Amino acid sequence: VRLERIGEPSVFIAADQITDESLGRGVAGQVAEKDGLVLWYWSAGDTDLQTGFRPDHPDDVVSLYEKSRALFVAEENR
């Protein structure tokens, strides 16, 4: 997963680092509508992290979640 952010450095999370994903409402003090964020739970070495992304268009939330879930499942099956 590569997140490109305006005015901030990009974030890259390798598929094998993702431990879970879900739909959520908030992360790190940022709040969205119910299930408005795609949340990735991942590890960087011994550190467990959570990153949330809110697409510009609400309809894209489910699509992004399903695509990231497919990546996660594919990585589990390797």
C-alpha positions in Angstrom: 0.0 0.0 0.0 1.4 3.4 -1.0 -0.3 6.4 0.4 0.6 9.7 -1.4 -0.3 12.7 0.7 -0.4 16.4 -0.4 2.2 18.3 1.6 3.5 15.2 3.5 5.9 12.4 2.7 4.4 9.3 1.1 3.9 6.2 3.2 4.6 2.7 1.9 3.4 -0.4 3.8 4.5 -3.7 2.3 1.8 -6.4 2.1 3.8 -8.7 4.4 3.8 -6.0 7.1 0.0 -5.8 7.3 -1.5 -7.9 10.1 -5.1 -6.8 9.7 -7.4 -4.2 8.3 -10.9 -2.9 9.1 -13.3 -0.1 8.6 -13.4 2.4 11.4 -14.4 5.8 12.6 -11.2 7.3 13.8 -7.5 7.1 14.4 -5.1 9.3 16.3 -7.6 11.9 17.2 -9.0 12.2 13.7 -12.7 11.3 13.5 -14.8 10.5 10.4 -18.3 9.2 9.9 -19.0 5.6 10.9 -16.9 3.2 8.8 -15.5 6.2 6.9 -11.8 5.2 7.3 -9.9 2.2 6.0 -7.6 1.1 8.8 -4.5 -0.9 8.3 -2.8 -2.6 11.3 0.9 -3.3 10.5 4.2 -3.9 12.0 7.6 -2.2 11.5 10.0 -4.5 13.2 8.9 -4.9 16.8 6.5 -1.9 16.6 2.8 -2.3 16.0 1.2 0.5 14.1 -2.2 1.6 12.8 -2.7 3.8 9.8 -6.0 5.2 8.6 -7.0 6.5 5.3 -10.1 8.4 4.3 -10.7 8.6 0.5 -12.0 11.8 -1.0 -15.2 10.1 -2.1 -17.2 8.1 0.5 -18.1 5.4 -2.1 -14.3 4.6 -2.4 -14.1 3.5 1.2 -15.6 0.0 0.6 -13.6 -0.4 -2.7 -10.3 0.4 -1.0 -11.1 -1.9 1.9 -12.0 -4.8 -0.4 -8.8 -4.3 -2.5 -6.6 -4.1 0.6 -8.3 -7.1 2.1 -7.5 -9.0 -1.1 -3.8 -8.1 -0.8 -3.8 -9.2 2.9 -5.5 -12.5 2.1 -3.1 -13.1 -0.9 -0.1 -12.5 1.4 -1.5 -14.9 4.0 -1.8 -17.6 1.4 1.8 -17.4 0.3 
